[in-house]
Amino acid sequence: QVQLVESGGGSVQAGDSLTLACTASGLTLSRYTIGWFRQAPGKEREFVAASRSPSRTTHYADSVKGRFTISRDNAKNTVYLQMNSLKPDDTAVYYCAGDARLILSSIYSHVNYDYWGQGTQVTVSS
């Protein structure tokens, strides 16, 4: 049974940092592309970042490029999202998602991922 579990969310001030973790079980992380998505109240779920496998490339939404960093530790079956210089607009529920068969053009849409975590809330106040 595949499970993705997010952790690390919280409430911070603008300009602060947070690191989210997505820990996987029931799958071999090195074979999966892992994406981070977020959803704010009343808005669509949007792409944040992805770590592809086996290519090991990383990809970011323009809104977080230069502030967020995605990384993975396959030995720990965990993918991280380091978030720096947080803004109130970053407030959302953050989800990690996984899929083993995504081509590059497919990583940006949440509908293409098979497995999802339950989400973790990030709240940034000004």
C-alpha positions as protocol buffer text, in pm:
chain_id: "A"
residue {
  index: 1
  type: GLN
  ca { x: 0 y: 0 z: 0 }
}
residue {
  index: 2
  type: VAL
  ca { x: 149 y: 331 z: -110 }
}
residue {
  index: 3
  type: GLN
  ca { x: 143 y: 617 z: 137 }
}
residue {
  index: 4
  type: LEU
  ca { x: 276 y: 970 z: 119 }
}
residue {
  index: 5
  type: VAL
  ca { x: 284 y: 1167 z: 443 }
}
residue {
  index: 6
  type: GLU
  ca { x: 363 y: 1538 z: 457 }
}
residue {
  index: 7
  type: SER
  ca { x: 501 y: 1711 z: 763 }
}
residue {
  index: 8
  type: GLY
  ca { x: 660 y: 2041 z: 859 }
}
residue {
  index: 9
  type: GLY
  ca { x: 379 y: 2286 z: 799 }
}
residue {
  index: 10
  type: GLY
  ca { x: 301 y: 2566 z: 1038 }
}
residue {
  index: 11
  type: SER
  ca { x: 234 y: 2934 z: 1091 }
}
residue {
  index: 12
  type: VAL
  ca { x: 517 y: 3179 z: 1025 }
}
residue {
  index: 13
  type: GLN
  ca { x: 580 y: 3545 z: 954 }
}
residue {
  index: 14
  type: ALA
  ca { x: 657 y: 3685 z: 612 }
}
residue {
  index: 15
  type: GLY
  ca { x: 1024 y: 3640 z: 535 }
}
residue {
  index: 16
  type: ASP
  ca { x: 1058 y: 3326 z: 747 }
}
residue {
  index: 17
  type: SER
  ca { x: 1152 y: 2980 z: 627 }
}
residue {
  index: 18
  type: LEU
  ca { x: 992 y: 2636 z: 654 }
}
residue {
  index: 19
  type: THR
  ca { x: 1093 y: 2294 z: 535 }
}
residue {
  index: 20
  type: LEU
  ca { x: 826 y: 2047 z: 438 }
}
residue {
  index: 21
  type: ALA
  ca { x: 894 y: 1675 z: 418 }
}
residue {
  index: 22
  type: CYS
  ca { x: 713 y: 1409 z: 218 }
}
residue {
  index: 23
  type: THR
  ca { x: 787 y: 1060 z: 343 }
}
residue {
  index: 24
  type: ALA
  ca { x: 688 y: 770 z: 122 }
}
residue {
  index: 25
  type: SER
  ca { x: 615 y: 409 z: 206 }
}
residue {
  index: 26
  type: GLY
  ca { x: 513 y: 119 z: -12 }
}
residue {
  index: 27
  type: LEU
  ca { x: 715 y: 242 z: -307 }
}
residue {
  index: 28
  type: THR
  ca { x: 1076 y: 284 z: -412 }
}
residue {
  index: 29
  type: LEU
  ca { x: 1118 y: 659 z: -414 }
}
residue {
  index: 30
  type: SER
  ca { x: 1409 y: 654 z: -659 }
}
residue {
  index: 31
  type: ARG
  ca { x: 1170 y: 536 z: -930 }
}
residue {
  index: 32
  type: TYR
  ca { x: 913 y: 812 z: -877 }
}
residue {
  index: 33
  type: THR
  ca { x: 868 y: 1171 z: -975 }
}
residue {
  index: 34
  type: ILE
  ca { x: 751 y: 1362 z: -669 }
}
residue {
  index: 35
  type: GLY
  ca { x: 568 y: 1688 z: -703 }
}
residue {
  index: 36
  type: TRP
  ca { x: 463 y: 1950 z: -452 }
}
residue {
  index: 37
  type: PHE
  ca { x: 133 y: 2127 z: -510 }
}
residue {
  index: 38
  type: ARG
  ca { x: -60 y: 2377 z: -304 }
}
residue {
  index: 39
  type: GLN
  ca { x: -418 y: 2486 z: -275 }
}
residue {
  index: 40
  type: ALA
  ca { x: -542 y: 2805 z: -117 }
}
residue {
  index: 41
  type: PRO
  ca { x: -906 y: 2851 z: -17 }
}
residue {
  index: 42
  type: GLY
  ca { x: -1123 y: 2910 z: -321 }
}
residue {
  index: 43
  type: LYS
  ca { x: -840 y: 2847 z: -564 }
}
residue {
  index: 44
  type: GLU
  ca { x: -732 y: 2565 z: -790 }
}
residue {
  index: 45
  type: ARG
  ca { x: -456 y: 2329 z: -685 }
}
residue {
  index: 46
  type: GLU
  ca { x: -137 y: 2461 z: -836 }
}
residue {
  index: 47
  type: PHE
  ca { x: 204 y: 2322 z: -914 }
}
residue {
  index: 48
  type: VAL
  ca { x: 489 y: 2432 z: -690 }
}
residue {
  index: 49
  type: ALA
  ca { x: 790 y: 2210 z: -763 }
}
residue {
  index: 50
  type: ALA
  ca { x: 885 y: 1863 z: -880 }
}
residue {
  index: 51
  type: SER
  ca { x: 1180 y: 1629 z: -854 }
}
residue {
  index: 52
  type: ARG
  ca { x: 1193 y: 1389 z: -1145 }
}
residue {
  index: 53
  type: SER
  ca { x: 1332 y: 1041 z: -1141 }
}
residue {
  index: 54
  type: PRO
  ca { x: 1544 y: 891 z: -1279 }
}
residue {
  index: 55
  type: SER
  ca { x: 1657 y: 1209 z: -1455 }
}
residue {
  index: 56
  type: ARG
  ca { x: 1710 y: 1385 z: -1118 }
}
residue {
  index: 57
  type: THR
  ca { x: 1600 y: 1716 z: -1263 }
}
residue {
  index: 58
  type: THR
  ca { x: 1406 y: 1972 z: -1061 }
}
residue {
  index: 59
  type: HIS
  ca { x: 1137 y: 2209 z: -1179 }
}
residue {
  index: 60
  type: TYR
  ca { x: 966 y: 2508 z: -1018 }
}
residue {
  index: 61
  type: ALA
  ca { x: 670 y: 2735 z: -1064 }
}
residue {
  index: 62
  type: ASP
  ca { x: 776 y: 3087 z: -1152 }
}
residue {
  index: 63
  type: SER
  ca { x: 614 y: 3216 z: -832 }
}
residue {
  index: 64
  type: VAL
  ca { x: 856 y: 3018 z: -612 }
}
residue {
  index: 65
  type: LYS
  ca { x: 1169 y: 3003 z: -827 }
}
residue {
  index: 66
  type: GLY
  ca { x: 1469 y: 3128 z: -632 }
}
residue {
  index: 67
  type: ARG
  ca { x: 1287 y: 3094 z: -297 }
}
residue {
  index: 68
  type: PHE
  ca { x: 1193 y: 2725 z: -280 }
}
residue {
  index: 69
  type: THR
  ca { x: 1419 y: 2424 z: -323 }
}
residue {
  index: 70
  type: ILE
  ca { x: 1309 y: 2066 z: -372 }
}
residue {
  index: 71
  type: SER
  ca { x: 1544 y: 1785 z: -281 }
}
residue {
  index: 72
  type: ARG
  ca { x: 1522 y: 1416 z: -211 }
}
residue {
  index: 73
  type: ASP
  ca { x: 1690 y: 1158 z: 7 }
}
residue {
  index: 74
  type: ASN
  ca { x: 1611 y: 827 z: -156 }
}
residue {
  index: 75
  type: ALA
  ca { x: 1770 y: 634 z: 130 }
}
residue {
  index: 76
  type: LYS
  ca { x: 1515 y: 790 z: 366 }
}
residue {
  index: 77
  type: ASN
  ca { x: 1235 y: 772 z: 108 }
}
residue {
  index: 78
  type: THR
  ca { x: 1178 y: 1140 z: 170 }
}
residue {
  index: 79
  type: VAL
  ca { x: 1145 y: 1449 z: -49 }
}
residue {
  index: 80
  type: TYR
  ca { x: 1188 y: 1794 z: 102 }
}
residue {
  index: 81
  type: LEU
  ca { x: 1063 y: 2137 z: 8 }
}
residue {
  index: 82
  type: GLN
  ca { x: 1277 y: 2411 z: 158 }
}
residue {
  index: 83
  type: MET
  ca { x: 1079 y: 2735 z: 151 }
}
residue {
  index: 84
  type: ASN
  ca { x: 1260 y: 3062 z: 212 }
}
residue {
  index: 85
  type: SER
  ca { x: 1145 y: 3424 z: 206 }
}
residue {
  index: 86
  type: LEU
  ca { x: 787 y: 3317 z: 257 }
}
residue {
  index: 87
  type: LYS
  ca { x: 511 y: 3554 z: 156 }
}
residue {
  index: 88
  type: PRO
  ca { x: 144 y: 3573 z: 258 }
}
residue {
  index: 89
  type: ASP
  ca { x: 58 y: 3455 z: -95 }
}
residue {
  index: 90
  type: ASP
  ca { x: 231 y: 3126 z: -12 }
}
residue {
  index: 91
  type: THR
  ca { x: -43 y: 3047 z: 240 }
}
residue {
  index: 92
  type: ALA
  ca { x: -209 y: 2721 z: 135 }
}
residue {
  index: 93
  type: VAL
  ca { x: -239 y: 2352 z: 206 }
}
residue {
  index: 94
  type: TYR
  ca { x: 69 y: 2187 z: 57 }
}
residue {
  index: 95
  type: TYR
  ca { x: 45 y: 1839 z: -90 }
}
residue {
  index: 96
  type: CYS
  ca { x: 305 y: 1602 z: -219 }
}
residue {
  index: 97
  type: ALA
  ca { x: 221 y: 1365 z: -501 }
}
residue {
  index: 98
  type: GLY
  ca { x: 399 y: 1080 z: -673 }
}
residue {
  index: 99
  type: ASP
  ca { x: 394 y: 901 z: -1004 }
}
residue {
  index: 100
  type: ALA
  ca { x: 632 y: 659 z: -1172 }
}
residue {
  index: 101
  type: ARG
  ca { x: 551 y: 729 z: -1535 }
}
residue {
  index: 102
  type: LEU
  ca { x: 536 y: 1103 z: -1592 }
}
residue {
  index: 103
  type: ILE
  ca { x: 692 y: 1265 z: -1895 }
}
residue {
  index: 104
  type: LEU
  ca { x: 824 y: 1617 z: -1848 }
}
residue {
  index: 105
  type: SER
  ca { x: 520 y: 1795 z: -1987 }
}
residue {
  index: 106
  type: SER
  ca { x: 294 y: 1608 z: -1745 }
}
residue {
  index: 107
  type: ILE
  ca { x: 459 y: 1700 z: -1417 }
}
residue {
  index: 108
  type: TYR
  ca { x: 287 y: 2038 z: -1391 }
}
residue {
  index: 109
  type: SER
  ca { x: -71 y: 1912 z: -1365 }
}
residue {
  index: 110
  type: HIS
  ca { x: -205 y: 1751 z: -1051 }
}
residue {
  index: 111
  type: VAL
  ca { x: -438 y: 1527 z: -1251 }
}
residue {
  index: 112
  type: ASN
  ca { x: -141 y: 1324 z: -1374 }
}
residue {
  index: 113
  type: TYR
  ca { x: -23 y: 1202 z: -1033 }
}
residue {
  index: 114
  type: ASP
  ca { x: -141 y: 869 z: -895 }
}
residue {
  index: 115
  type: TYR
  ca { x: -55 y: 905 z: -528 }
}
residue {
  index: 116
  type: TRP
  ca { x: -122 y: 1189 z: -285 }
}
residue {
  index: 117
  type: GLY
  ca { x: -52 y: 1281 z: 72 }
}
residue {
  index: 118
  type: GLN
  ca { x: -311 y: 1430 z: 305 }
}
residue {
  index: 119
  type: GLY
  ca { x: -163 y: 1780 z: 296 }
}
residue {
  index: 120
  type: THR
  ca { x: -3 y: 2012 z: 547 }
}
residue {
  index: 121
  type: GLN
  ca { x: -110 y: 2369 z: 620 }
}
residue {
  index: 122
  type: VAL
  ca { x: 130 y: 2657 z: 569 }
}
residue {
  index: 123
  type: THR
  ca { x: 15 y: 2997 z: 691 }
}
residue {
  index: 124
  type: VAL
  ca { x: 225 y: 3307 z: 633 }
}
residue {
  index: 125
  type: SER
  ca { x: 120 y: 3628 z: 804 }
}
residue {
  index: 126
  type: SER
  ca { x: 237 y: 3976 z: 713 }
}
